[in-house]
Amino acid sequence: RKLIIPYWLKKQAGYRRTWNYRHGSCGINAYGLEKMDREEDGMNICGCVYPMNYENASELFSFREEGYELLFIHRDYFHAMHPDFSLPEGIGYLWVCGQPTLKCKDPLNNFCSDIDCKRHNPTRDSPILQSYIDTVLEGALRYKTAGSGHADGMNFAAAIILSTSGWDYPWYNDRLLAGRPWCYSRKYEIIDGLLSTCETSRDDFINRLCTSMQSLSTKRGMLETVKESLLGWATIQFPTYQPGSSCETARSSISENEAEVE
C-alpha cells in the first residue's frame, strides 16, 4: 500500500485549485492548479504527498497525469495536515501536477475548438461531474490515524472542498440512480452534506443539475432552507488553515473573516 499523507500547499506558492482541466474527448472537467499573478491571491491547497520511485515518475506524469504542466516546488511551501507527520530529511523539491496545458493561449480559459487544449473552464458539454467528486472524496474519507484520528477522513475531505474554487460552472449529478444514491455510493450523505455546507460550494450545490441536465425547481427551496440552518455548523467544520498549525488547532483558532484553504 502507498503511504499517502494529507498535506497543504501554502498560499505563498502562488496557486489556487479550480476546475480548469478539460478532457475534450470525454466531456469532463477535472481539478487543476492556476498560477496567480499576485502571491496574496493564492490559496492554501489541501492535497496529498506520497513517495515514489524516481524511475516511475516519468511514466506517471506522461500517462496518468497527461495534460498537466509538471512543477517542482520547494519543501518549504508544504505543511503536513497532521502534526505527527513531516517530510523526510533530504527532500528538497516535490513534483506537483500544475496548470493544465494551454495551446490556444487564451488567458481567460474560454472555449476553443482544439480537443487537445486542456486549460478551459467547465461548460454544459464538459461539466463538473459528481461521480468525479465522489471518487476524490471517498478516497479522502478513508484516511485515518490511530487514536483520536477517527474523524481525520472527514476533515481531509472538508479541507479539499474548501480549498477548491470554481464551483459556479455547470455541475452535473451523474451518479448511477441519482434519485437513489445509496445504491452505489454509501458515503453520499457525508459527501453531499459537506458540499452543501462548505462556503466555497454550498451556493452552487443548490444549482447542481439533475440527471436531465435541468435546474431544480421545487427542491431548490428545501435546499436553501437546509443551507441556512447549517451555517453555524459549517463555520466549525470548515476552519481557516494557518501554516504551522495542525488541523485540530486550526479548527479552534480561526478568524471568521478568513477562508482560504485548499
VEXDREN-2710 file (C-alpha; in Angstrom, 1 decimal):
% VEXDREN-2710
k/r/px/py/pz
1/ARG/0.0/0.0/0.0
2/LYS/1.2/3.5/-0.7
3/LEU/2.0/5.9/2.1
4/ILE/-0.3/8.8/1.3
5/ILE/-0.3/11.7/3.7
6/PRO/-2.6/14.8/3.5
7/TYR/-0.5/18.0/3.0
8/TRP/-1.1/21.7/2.5
9/LEU/0.5/23.6/-0.4
10/LYS/0.8/27.0/1.2
11/LYS/-0.7/30.1/-0.4
12/GLN/2.8/31.6/-0.6
13/ALA/3.4/29.3/-3.6
14/GLY/1.0/31.5/-5.5
15/TYR/-1.5/28.9/-6.8
16/ARG/-5.2/28.1/-6.4
17/ARG/-7.0/25.0/-7.3
18/THR/-10.0/25.2/-9.6
19/TRP/-12.0/23.2/-12.2
20/ASN/-9.8/24.1/-15.2
21/TYR/-8.8/20.8/-16.8
22/ARG/-10.9/20.0/-19.8
23/HIS/-10.8/16.4/-21.1
24/GLY/-12.2/17.3/-24.5
25/SER/-12.8/13.8/-25.9
26/CYS/-14.6/12.5/-22.7
27/GLY/-16.5/15.7/-21.8
28/ILE/-15.5/16.2/-18.2
29/ASN/-13.6/19.0/-16.3
30/ALA/-11.3/18.0/-13.5
31/TYR/-9.1/19.7/-10.9
32/GLY/-6.1/21.8/-11.9
33/LEU/-3.9/24.5/-10.5
34/GLU/-4.0/28.1/-11.6
35/LYS/-1.0/30.4/-11.2
36/MET/-2.0/33.7/-9.7
37/ASP/-0.5/37.0/-10.8
38/ARG/-0.2/38.1/-7.1
39/GLU/1.0/35.8/-4.3
40/GLU/-1.7/37.1/-2.0
41/ASP/-4.3/35.8/-4.3
42/GLY/-3.1/32.2/-3.9
43/MET/-4.9/29.6/-1.7
44/ASN/-3.8/27.1/0.9
45/ILE/-4.4/24.0/-1.1
46/CYS/-5.1/20.6/0.6
47/GLY/-3.9/17.6/-1.2
48/CYS/-1.6/14.6/-0.5
49/VAL/2.0/13.6/-1.0
50/TYR/3.4/10.1/-1.3
51/PRO/6.9/8.6/-2.0
52/MET/7.6/7.1/-5.4
53/ASN/10.4/5.5/-7.4
54/TYR/12.1/8.2/-9.4
55/GLU/12.3/5.9/-12.4
56/ASN/8.5/5.6/-12.4
57/ALA/7.8/9.3/-12.2
58/SER/8.1/9.9/-15.9
59/GLU/5.6/7.2/-16.7
60/LEU/3.1/8.6/-14.1
61/PHE/3.2/12.2/-15.3
62/SER/3.4/11.2/-19.0
63/PHE/0.3/9.0/-19.0
64/ARG/-1.9/9.1/-15.9
65/GLU/-1.4/12.9/-15.5
66/GLU/-1.1/13.7/-19.2
67/GLY/-2.1/17.3/-20.0
68/TYR/-0.7/18.9/-16.8
69/GLU/2.4/21.0/-16.6
70/LEU/5.0/19.5/-14.2
71/LEU/6.1/21.6/-11.3
72/PHE/9.0/21.3/-8.9
73/ILE/8.1/23.1/-5.6
74/HIS/10.4/23.5/-2.7
75/ARG/9.5/21.7/0.5
76/ASP/9.2/25.0/2.4
77/TYR/5.9/25.5/0.7
78/PHE/4.4/22.3/2.2
79/HIS/3.0/21.6/5.6
80/ALA/1.6/18.3/6.9
81/MET/-2.1/18.3/7.8
82/HIS/-1.5/16.0/10.7
83/PRO/1.1/17.1/13.4
84/ASP/2.6/13.6/13.6
85/PHE/3.9/13.7/10.0
86/SER/6.7/15.5/8.2
87/LEU/8.7/15.2/5.0
88/PRO/11.8/13.0/5.4
89/GLU/15.2/14.8/5.6
90/GLY/17.0/15.2/2.3
91/ILE/13.9/16.0/0.2
92/GLY/14.3/19.4/-1.4
93/TYR/11.6/19.6/-4.0
94/LEU/8.3/17.8/-4.7
95/TRP/6.8/17.0/-8.1
96/VAL/3.4/18.5/-8.5
97/CYS/0.8/18.4/-11.2
98/GLY/0.4/22.1/-12.1
99/GLN/-1.7/24.0/-14.6
100/PRO/-3.3/22.2/-17.5
101/THR/-1.6/22.7/-20.8
102/LEU/-2.9/25.6/-22.9
103/LYS/-2.5/25.5/-26.7
104/CYS/-4.8/28.3/-27.7
105/LYS/-3.1/30.9/-25.5
106/ASP/-6.5/32.3/-24.3
107/PRO/-5.7/33.9/-20.9
108/LEU/-9.4/33.8/-19.8
109/ASN/-9.7/30.0/-20.4
110/ASN/-12.7/30.4/-22.6
111/PHE/-13.9/27.8/-25.1
112/CYS/-11.7/26.8/-28.0
113/SER/-12.2/24.0/-30.6
114/ASP/-8.8/22.3/-30.1
115/ILE/-9.7/19.0/-28.4
116/ASP/-6.1/18.7/-27.1
117/CYS/-6.2/22.1/-25.4
118/LYS/-6.7/21.3/-21.7
119/ARG/-6.9/24.6/-19.7
120/HIS/-10.5/25.6/-20.1
121/ASN/-13.4/26.3/-17.7
122/PRO/-16.4/23.9/-17.4
123/THR/-19.3/24.1/-19.9
124/ARG/-22.5/22.1/-20.4
125/ASP/-20.6/19.9/-22.8
126/SER/-17.7/19.5/-20.3
127/PRO/-19.2/19.9/-16.9
128/ILE/-18.0/19.2/-13.3
129/LEU/-19.2/15.6/-12.7
130/GLN/-20.5/14.4/-9.3
131/SER/-19.0/10.9/-9.9
132/TYR/-15.5/12.5/-10.2
133/ILE/-16.1/14.4/-6.9
134/ASP/-17.3/11.2/-5.2
135/THR/-14.2/9.4/-6.2
136/VAL/-11.9/12.1/-4.8
137/LEU/-13.9/12.5/-1.5
138/GLU/-14.5/8.8/-0.9
139/GLY/-10.7/8.3/-1.1
140/ALA/-10.2/11.2/1.4
141/LEU/-12.8/9.7/3.8
142/ARG/-10.8/6.5/4.1
143/TYR/-7.9/8.4/5.6
144/LYS/-7.5/8.0/9.4
145/THR/-4.8/7.9/12.0
146/ALA/-4.6/5.9/15.2
147/GLY/-6.2/7.0/18.4
148/SER/-8.2/10.2/18.0
149/GLY/-7.9/10.2/14.3
150/HIS/-11.4/8.6/13.7
151/ALA/-12.6/11.8/12.1
152/ASP/-9.5/12.6/10.1
153/GLY/-11.1/11.5/6.8
154/MET/-14.0/13.8/7.2
155/ASN/-11.7/16.7/8.0
156/PHE/-9.5/15.8/5.0
157/ALA/-12.5/15.7/2.6
158/ALA/-13.8/19.1/4.1
159/ALA/-10.4/20.7/3.5
160/ILE/-10.3/19.5/-0.1
161/ILE/-13.7/21.1/-0.8
162/LEU/-12.9/24.3/1.0
163/SER/-9.6/24.8/-0.9
164/THR/-11.2/24.3/-4.3
165/SER/-12.6/27.3/-6.2
166/GLY/-14.7/27.5/-9.4
167/TRP/-17.9/25.6/-8.4
168/ASP/-20.1/28.1/-10.2
169/TYR/-19.8/26.3/-13.5
170/PRO/-22.1/23.6/-14.9
171/TRP/-22.2/20.8/-12.3
172/TYR/-23.9/17.6/-13.3
173/ASN/-25.2/14.9/-10.8
174/ASP/-24.3/11.9/-13.0
175/ARG/-24.5/9.3/-10.2
176/LEU/-26.0/6.0/-11.2
177/LEU/-29.6/6.1/-10.0
178/ALA/-29.1/9.7/-8.8
179/GLY/-32.5/9.5/-7.1
180/ARG/-31.4/6.5/-5.1
181/PRO/-27.7/7.3/-4.5
182/TRP/-27.3/4.9/-1.6
183/CYS/-27.4/2.0/-4.1
184/TYR/-23.9/2.9/-5.5
185/SER/-22.4/5.5/-3.1
186/ARG/-22.6/4.5/0.6
187/LYS/-20.9/7.8/1.5
188/TYR/-23.3/10.0/-0.4
189/GLU/-24.9/11.6/2.7
190/ILE/-21.5/12.7/4.1
191/ILE/-20.3/13.9/0.7
192/ASP/-23.5/15.9/-0.1
193/GLY/-23.5/17.2/3.5
194/LEU/-20.1/18.6/3.1
195/LEU/-20.7/20.0/-0.3
196/SER/-24.0/21.6/0.7
197/THR/-22.5/23.4/3.8
198/CYS/-18.9/24.4/2.7
199/GLU/-18.8/28.1/1.9
200/THR/-17.0/27.5/-1.4
201/SER/-19.5/25.1/-2.8
202/ARG/-22.9/25.4/-0.9
203/ASP/-24.5/28.0/-3.2
204/ASP/-23.5/26.1/-6.3
205/PHE/-24.6/22.8/-4.8
206/ILE/-28.1/24.1/-4.9
207/ASN/-27.7/24.7/-8.6
208/ARG/-26.3/21.3/-9.3
209/LEU/-28.0/19.9/-12.4
210/CYS/-30.1/16.7/-12.1
211/THR/-29.8/13.8/-14.5
212/SER/-31.9/15.5/-17.2
213/MET/-29.4/18.5/-17.0
214/GLN/-32.2/20.7/-15.8
215/SER/-32.1/23.1/-12.8
216/LEU/-34.1/22.1/-9.7
217/SER/-37.4/23.8/-9.2
218/THR/-39.4/22.7/-6.1
219/LYS/-36.4/21.1/-4.4
220/ARG/-34.4/24.3/-4.6
221/GLY/-36.3/25.9/-1.7
222/MET/-35.7/22.9/0.6
223/LEU/-32.0/23.0/-0.1
224/GLU/-31.9/26.8/0.6
225/THR/-33.6/26.2/4.0
226/VAL/-31.1/23.4/4.9
227/LYS/-28.2/25.5/3.9
228/GLU/-29.2/28.4/6.1
229/SER/-29.9/26.2/9.1
230/LEU/-26.4/24.7/9.0
231/LEU/-24.4/27.9/8.6
232/GLY/-23.3/27.7/12.3
233/TRP/-22.1/24.1/12.0
234/ALA/-20.3/25.0/8.7
235/THR/-18.1/27.6/10.4
236/ILE/-16.8/24.9/12.7
237/GLN/-16.3/22.1/10.2
238/PHE/-14.5/24.3/7.6
239/PRO/-11.9/26.3/9.5
240/THR/-9.2/28.5/8.0
241/TYR/-5.9/26.8/7.8
242/GLN/-2.9/28.6/9.4
243/PRO/0.5/27.4/8.3
244/GLY/2.4/25.8/11.2
245/SER/-0.8/24.6/12.9
246/SER/-2.4/21.2/13.0
247/CYS/-5.8/20.6/11.6
248/GLU/-7.3/20.5/15.1
249/THR/-5.6/23.6/16.4
250/ALA/-6.6/25.5/13.2
251/ARG/-10.2/24.4/13.9
252/SER/-10.2/26.4/17.2
253/SER/-8.1/29.4/16.2
254/ILE/-9.7/30.8/13.0
255/SER/-10.8/34.3/12.1
256/GLU/-14.3/34.5/10.8
257/ASN/-13.1/36.9/8.2
258/GLU/-10.7/34.5/6.7
259/ALA/-11.5/31.5/4.5
260/GLU/-8.5/30.4/2.4
261/VAL/-7.8/26.7/2.3
262/GLU/-7.3/24.0/-0.2
END
